[in-house]
Amino acid sequence: MRNISATYRKFLFFLVKFTIVITSFYFIYVHTIHNDAIPIKDFIFQIEKIVATDYNVLLYIFLFTFFNWFFEILKWQNLVSVLQKISFMQALKQSFGSHTASLFTPNRIGEYGAKSLYFKKNNRKKIVLLNLLSNISQMSVTVLFGSLGLLYLWLHFNWSFPVFRFREFIYFLVLFLVFVFGGKELLSKKIRGFYWNKIIKFIKSIPIKISVLTLVYSIVRYLIFSHQFYFLLRLFQVEVNYQTVMLLIFAMYLIASIIPSLPMFDFLIKGSVAVFVFHFISVNELIVVTITTIMWLFNFALPAIIGSYFVLNFKFSESK
């Protein structure tokens, strides 16, 4: 009976992995070949235009993607060292595999569970927290640079922030502060398996060097994919000064990041936001949609395809 049960669990686990990979490929195919935002013929025509000027263009775009993920992997390897030392290759497997596994979960929440499966049971909650800190670090950088972009929009294009949204943010901030500083009784409560006082203690135990490195890697990543977008705008001969374009890119990433969505629809969100932001400087809508699609293919779809290999080869052990 035990053998039958073990065989059944293995088969079920393989089925889950296979479903994740097949569905990933399906969605990538659909959003590439049957993209509602831009017909495939128009997309190919736009690509041909930039490749015709320099055949190395695709290599340059790929290099941006390579270094984007290179620093993401370094960031994860750095953070995990709080619990155990892992090789760059192990960090790569965990980063790409969890990226693929999070494809169908809101705001990439599946990434947390996927990464934790690579570690022993007694460390899984800490891995979830480390992944949260990694994302908070990246989001903090997005907010920092994005705020400069929003300020630029407000000062130079008279774009006003939606007041009700701003009020909601203030209410949330006040409630958060009350919650955090509400006393020992509140901090000792258990929420979804986590004690707040233990969380704070764990965060405080992280060496300052690791925290600083995490932030540095987040900044480097942000500047890489922001400049990838800028590079593509230049390829499509968008003639606007560097400062203006970068500030608009910063604003675009911040606005897109606060809109809840499934990762597989990320390019639709960013595409819509990019069209809105770049209409202030009259950039052709087709060019903007083409660029956001290229960014999605290189920074999201390609890593998801690579990650599917690690998902299929992942071996789950309950004794971990």
Secondary structure, 3 states (H helix, E strand, C coil): CHHHHHHHHHHHHHHHHHHHHHHHHHHHHHHHHCCCCCCHHHHHHHHHHHHHHCCCHHHHHHHHHHHHHHHHHHHHHHHHCCCCCCCHHHHHHHHHHHHHHCCCCHHHCHHHHHHHCCCCHHHHHHHHHHHHHHHHHHHHHHHHHHHHHHHHHHHHHCCCCCHHHHHHHHHHHHHHHHHHCCCHHHHCCEECCEEHHHHHHHHHHCCHHHHHHHHHHHHHHHHHHHHHHHHHHHHCCCCCCHHHHHHHHHHHHHHHHCCCCCHHHHHHHHHHHHHHHHHHHCCCHHHHHHHHHHHHHHHHHHHHHHHHHHHHCCCCCCCC
